[in-house]
């Protein structure tokens, strides 16, 4: 790790080199084909309200070269480098936390795009969006997520890209998308010791235990997605199937009974799932109604403490887990007029079968509300996104103002506000992590 | 029952019997003409010009090619004369689906970066029973958002043009028309003979969706192109003017190479210049599909 001044210096040097190369490449490739490249520079700062301390001071650089070979073939790359200076200023972070959380360099996109008359190919590392929901993932499960900032980042920023073949076949009014995914990436949790460390899905006790991940580029571990989409009687519909691995691990126990006690012998496993779902949307007068539903088969759930002990003794072959079918549903209504947009979503997640023994609730329900207004020819956007968990009685409110000073520079000011009762839960764990933030984004 | 004019004509025919042959022939001709005029509706006799509805139907039927590709530069100017420039592409194609004609259109922004990839897909049904379908693609969230009919009058991606304007097609059946006058329209040091037509959206819901209560449309007599539209609010205050300039014949199709939308209320103006127009190149059907926008294949 470098100190602050070294890091600033490195970012400046790298930016200048890339800018210079940009001009050289643009000149080299001038002709019928075209080369272009762009930069996206962001400076993000967040202040924790209760602790009155800087939570992040992160610089992000995205470099996006693109080469168009012909009207139907192009290649596109997105490199991302980020560095959080807060880790240099705060001495409370361990070396391990710093290593995991301070900086990141990754290829966000590396694709060759080729379109024929009725077929479209996108080959390479990419992110896919499925479904019709906002701020909640139901069908949009192709890419895993980076939870370094919990669910506060936009999904497109937190999606982890995957290597895949993405083929779309157009059949009259319908399209059939086939995804063949070669590599496996689990959800990335925030490092232990950081503000958004997820103790609910990634408890500290399981940190460091043996993990059995699916193999990359192995035929048997491929993930395959199919989406058929089109219009039925004026309603946009899609039918989706995704044969995948769960992006969250479960902990299997292989207890060994020894004279001195029981060794639980835990292992992190990623379950094979069948994800079958559908989405729909249409208009009715001034309203847009939309929704998604899905059924998940093959997912296993952690047992509560009492049940875990009993299960390990009586049903050791279940390894302390319970396989239950799961159903997800979302219904939403949008209304828009005079540059106002408002949207309500109701999301429900049911686990069927015997659920009393599970660590999670049988039904989990969430309501969201989104309202935004564009002002001054879309140069200012006022936005509020609120999410309420009915089961945890927990709120997340995200008000923000985005100001486009010009076409290059945008400034965002906002807050992430949590409100919850005390206790354990997915949302409750961040009860005291209210923050204000400001982001400067410069694109050239 | 005889009308008063017919009784007068009868009296005149009796007088004819008492005068000479030349006068008799002349009077008989006059009498016949008078009878004809009294029987036919007045407007059919006088109307050499088409009605307002016929004019607008001719506007709707104007030849615009089976498909078209436009390259566009869109310039926004605010009241301080500060300028923002966007580049965009537009594709349009006529389809016949289950015997019904529909026009599909894709519009995609290519620059600047903060709106690159933002696109609109619209299906314009000639059948007025069905509302047109519109979708907006937002690359920031990589999703298509369906747009309700109520948003037709909203500004399109920060321009003075509305979604309805960008959709290009003209929904003839959405309005009641009234012929106002024939007049002269001056633009680019040229004068054009035009019809001035008043168009009033048929329902309150349409008025609300389109964002105006009344419009005055100037239609060029020679080519049936809308060259100016003045939009009035419910207080009959002029709020916005759309105009078409630099009309050229490209591949035998009349094309306005510069479209302007001027918002009078805040003195903001958007100019859309067509830098390239190609018609009838047999664009693939698959281009007019939401996946085209989602896969960001238009560069």
Interface residues (C-beta under 8 A of the other chain):
Chain A: X38 X40 X66 X68 X72 X74 X113 X115 X117 X118 X120 X122 X127 X128 X129 X131 X132 X134 X154 X155 X156 X168 X170 X172 X173 X175 X177 X229 X234 X236 X281 X282 X283 X284 X285 X286 X287 X288 X290 X334 X335 X336 X337 X338 X339 X374 X377 X378 X379 X404 X406 X407 X408 X410 X443 X444
Chain B: X76 X78 X84 X85 X97 X112 X113 X114 X130 X131 X133 X140 X141 X142 X143 X145 X146 X147 X148 X149 X150 X151 X154 X155 X157 X158 X159 X160 X205 X208 X209 X211 X268 X284 X285 X286 X289 X290 X291 X294 X295 X297 X299
